[in-house]
Amino acid sequence: MVKDLQDGIVTLEEALDGGHGHSKLDHAKHLCEAVLPAMGAVRKTADTLEGIIADDLWPLATYQEMLFSCEYVSTIDD
């Protein structure tokens, strides 16, 4: 599965490097047809890995942490 993620990242990087068409429309089509699917494939694999790798070994913030971990610091003096 790690190899799938690595391959997906290579595919995404290649998609990002290419497709700079002569017009904005060509570029937009490339983003929709090549970049977006590559991003989806990387995300699917990363989401699967995130679910099976222990939190203390996962090097990135999880979606749960990004969405629901907020620290509120009160600066109001009583």
C-alpha beads as a LAMMPS data file, in Angstrom:
LAMMPS data file: protein, C-alpha beads

78 atoms
77 bonds

1 atom types
1 bond types

-500.0 500.0 xlo xhi
-500.0 500.0 ylo yhi
-500.0 500.0 zlo zhi

Masses

1 110.0

Atoms # bond

1 1 1 0.000 0.000 0.000
2 1 1 2.908 2.380 0.665
3 1 1 4.130 1.638 -2.855
4 1 1 0.660 2.556 -4.165
5 1 1 0.909 5.891 -2.350
6 1 1 4.389 6.545 -3.737
7 1 1 3.254 5.673 -7.267
8 1 1 0.188 7.864 -6.880
9 1 1 2.321 10.800 -5.793
10 1 1 4.568 10.363 -8.836
11 1 1 1.505 10.303 -11.089
12 1 1 0.136 13.427 -9.410
13 1 1 3.452 15.254 -9.760
14 1 1 3.601 14.341 -13.453
15 1 1 0.031 15.561 -13.939
16 1 1 0.869 18.829 -12.190
17 1 1 3.945 19.330 -14.385
18 1 1 2.055 18.788 -17.631
19 1 1 -0.982 20.168 -19.318
20 1 1 -0.151 23.826 -19.370
21 1 1 -2.196 24.335 -22.503
22 1 1 -2.295 27.352 -24.693
23 1 1 -5.463 28.613 -23.084
24 1 1 -7.052 28.795 -19.685
25 1 1 -9.705 26.403 -20.943
26 1 1 -7.073 23.817 -21.915
27 1 1 -5.447 24.193 -18.505
28 1 1 -8.800 23.816 -16.732
29 1 1 -9.597 20.688 -18.752
30 1 1 -6.212 19.218 -17.810
31 1 1 -6.862 19.909 -14.143
32 1 1 -10.239 18.185 -14.339
33 1 1 -9.141 15.246 -16.461
34 1 1 -5.659 14.500 -15.070
35 1 1 -4.886 16.328 -11.835
36 1 1 -8.173 15.839 -9.993
37 1 1 -8.291 12.052 -10.535
38 1 1 -4.640 11.771 -9.467
39 1 1 -5.395 13.757 -6.309
40 1 1 -8.334 11.470 -5.579
41 1 1 -6.194 8.361 -5.944
42 1 1 -3.544 9.723 -3.578
43 1 1 -6.159 10.737 -1.045
44 1 1 -7.891 7.347 -1.166
45 1 1 -4.632 5.515 -0.477
46 1 1 -3.558 7.997 2.213
47 1 1 -6.946 7.738 3.928
48 1 1 -6.644 3.948 3.981
49 1 1 -3.119 4.105 5.409
50 1 1 -4.194 6.670 7.991
51 1 1 -6.850 4.244 9.182
52 1 1 -4.465 1.328 9.709
53 1 1 -1.317 3.040 11.002
54 1 1 -1.121 3.881 14.697
55 1 1 -1.618 7.577 15.483
56 1 1 1.798 7.868 17.123
57 1 1 3.458 6.613 13.922
58 1 1 1.410 8.715 11.478
59 1 1 3.604 11.729 10.598
60 1 1 0.794 14.094 9.610
61 1 1 -2.209 15.536 11.358
62 1 1 -5.247 13.323 10.810
63 1 1 -8.510 14.734 9.496
64 1 1 -9.944 14.256 12.971
65 1 1 -7.150 16.352 14.465
66 1 1 -7.431 19.069 11.826
67 1 1 -11.189 19.391 12.141
68 1 1 -11.819 18.943 15.832
69 1 1 -8.656 19.832 17.774
70 1 1 -8.821 23.457 18.747
71 1 1 -7.113 25.140 21.614
72 1 1 -8.746 28.238 22.932
73 1 1 -6.509 30.566 24.851
74 1 1 -8.172 33.118 27.020
75 1 1 -6.431 36.451 27.169
76 1 1 -9.069 38.152 29.259
77 1 1 -7.940 39.259 32.694
78 1 1 -10.501 38.892 35.465

Bonds

1 1 1 2
2 1 2 3
3 1 3 4
4 1 4 5
5 1 5 6
6 1 6 7
7 1 7 8
8 1 8 9
9 1 9 10
10 1 10 11
11 1 11 12
12 1 12 13
13 1 13 14
14 1 14 15
15 1 15 16
16 1 16 17
17 1 17 18
18 1 18 19
19 1 19 20
20 1 20 21
21 1 21 22
22 1 22 23
23 1 23 24
24 1 24 25
25 1 25 26
26 1 26 27
27 1 27 28
28 1 28 29
29 1 29 30
30 1 30 31
31 1 31 32
32 1 32 33
33 1 33 34
34 1 34 35
35 1 35 36
36 1 36 37
37 1 37 38
38 1 38 39
39 1 39 40
40 1 40 41
41 1 41 42
42 1 42 43
43 1 43 44
44 1 44 45
45 1 45 46
46 1 46 47
47 1 47 48
48 1 48 49
49 1 49 50
50 1 50 51
51 1 51 52
52 1 52 53
53 1 53 54
54 1 54 55
55 1 55 56
56 1 56 57
57 1 57 58
58 1 58 59
59 1 59 60
60 1 60 61
61 1 61 62
62 1 62 63
63 1 63 64
64 1 64 65
65 1 65 66
66 1 66 67
67 1 67 68
68 1 68 69
69 1 69 70
70 1 70 71
71 1 71 72
72 1 72 73
73 1 73 74
74 1 74 75
75 1 75 76
76 1 76 77
77 1 77 78
